[in-house]
């Protein structure tokens, strides 16, 4: 029995000694290894609640994709002469195609591409209320927002 107690005591001592070198270090604001991408330690609020405060200063919005020069020129030409059906038809098609391109662009985050594509499909429908493809894409994006219980961007 004495041998078992002695072996357990020895094992506990070895365990404590082994763990002693791996103690966590306290984190402070002045710690040079505290990277800006990490999260600050909990802080107390006036109500006594503790919370985690991110230190990252990443932008909350991502710039929207720019319209191609051709589309900008078509918009200007259409504004000057809204009765020009040929220009209107080109503008409708270019707006729809840009919406599709943005909607399926995997390099853009979803909250940017779907919002921008929805704007373009709505613009297409302003110009041509009977544009079936734009209506289908608009309905699809709005359906996705509804399925996630998120508000549909205006």
SVG drawing of the C-alpha trace seen along z (x, -y; Angstrom):
<svg xmlns="http://www.w3.org/2000/svg" viewBox="-44 -65 53 67">
<polyline fill="none" stroke="black" stroke-width="0.4" points="0.0,0.0 2.9,-2.3 4.4,-1.7 1.1,-2.7 0.8,-5.9 4.5,-6.7 4.1,-6.1 1.0,-8.3 2.7,-11.1 5.7,-10.9 3.4,-11.0 1.6,-14.0 4.9,-15.8 6.1,-15.1 2.8,-16.3 2.9,-19.6 6.5,-20.2 5.8,-19.5 2.8,-21.8 4.5,-24.6 6.5,-25.7 3.3,-26.0 1.4,-28.5 -0.6,-31.0 0.8,-34.5 -1.5,-37.4 -2.5,-39.5 -2.2,-43.3 -2.8,-46.1 0.8,-47.0 1.9,-43.5 4.0,-43.8 2.8,-40.4 -0.8,-41.6 -1.7,-41.6 -4.4,-43.9 -6.3,-41.0 -6.8,-39.4 -9.6,-40.0 -9.0,-42.1 -9.6,-40.5 -13.0,-40.9 -13.8,-44.3 -16.5,-45.4 -19.2,-47.9 -21.0,-50.3 -23.7,-47.8 -21.1,-45.2 -21.4,-43.0 -18.3,-41.7 -17.8,-41.5 -15.2,-40.8 -14.0,-43.9 -12.5,-43.3 -9.5,-45.4 -9.6,-45.0 -10.4,-48.2 -11.6,-46.4 -14.1,-48.4 -17.7,-47.5 -18.6,-47.8 -16.8,-46.6 -16.8,-49.0 -19.3,-48.0 -18.1,-47.0 -17.8,-49.8 -20.0,-50.1 -18.2,-49.5 -17.6,-52.6 -20.0,-51.3 -22.9,-51.1 -22.1,-54.6 -22.2,-55.9 -25.5,-54.1 -27.0,-55.6 -25.9,-59.1 -27.2,-58.6 -30.5,-57.3 -30.9,-60.3 -30.4,-62.7 -33.0,-61.0 -35.4,-58.7 -37.4,-58.1 -34.5,-56.3 -35.7,-52.7 -32.4,-51.3 -30.4,-52.9 -32.9,-51.8 -32.7,-48.2 -28.9,-48.2 -29.1,-49.8 -31.6,-47.2 -29.4,-44.3 -26.1,-45.8 -27.7,-46.4 -29.0,-42.9 -25.8,-41.3 -23.8,-43.3 -26.2,-42.1 -25.7,-38.5 -21.9,-38.9 -21.9,-40.4 -24.3,-37.9 -22.1,-35.0 -18.7,-36.6 -17.1,-34.4 -14.4,-37.0 -17.1,-39.3 -18.6,-38.6 -22.3,-37.6 -23.5,-40.7 -21.9,-42.8 -22.7,-40.9 -26.3,-40.1 -27.2,-43.6 -25.5,-45.1 -27.0,-42.5 -30.5,-43.2 -30.1,-46.9 -29.2,-46.2 -32.1,-43.8 -34.4,-46.4 -33.0,-49.0 -33.5,-46.6 -37.1,-46.2 -37.6,-50.0 -36.5,-50.3 -38.3,-47.1 -41.0,-45.8 -41.4,-42.7 -37.8,-41.5 -38.4,-37.9 -34.8,-37.0 -34.3,-40.1 -37.6,-39.4 -36.6,-35.8 -33.2,-36.8 -34.7,-39.5 -37.2,-37.1 -34.5,-34.5 -32.3,-36.9 -35.3,-38.2 -36.3,-34.6 -32.8,-33.9 -33.1,-36.9 -36.5,-35.7 -35.3,-32.2 -32.6,-33.5 -35.1,-35.8 -33.1,-38.8 -34.5,-42.1 -34.4,-42.5 -32.1,-45.4 -33.7,-48.4"/>
</svg>
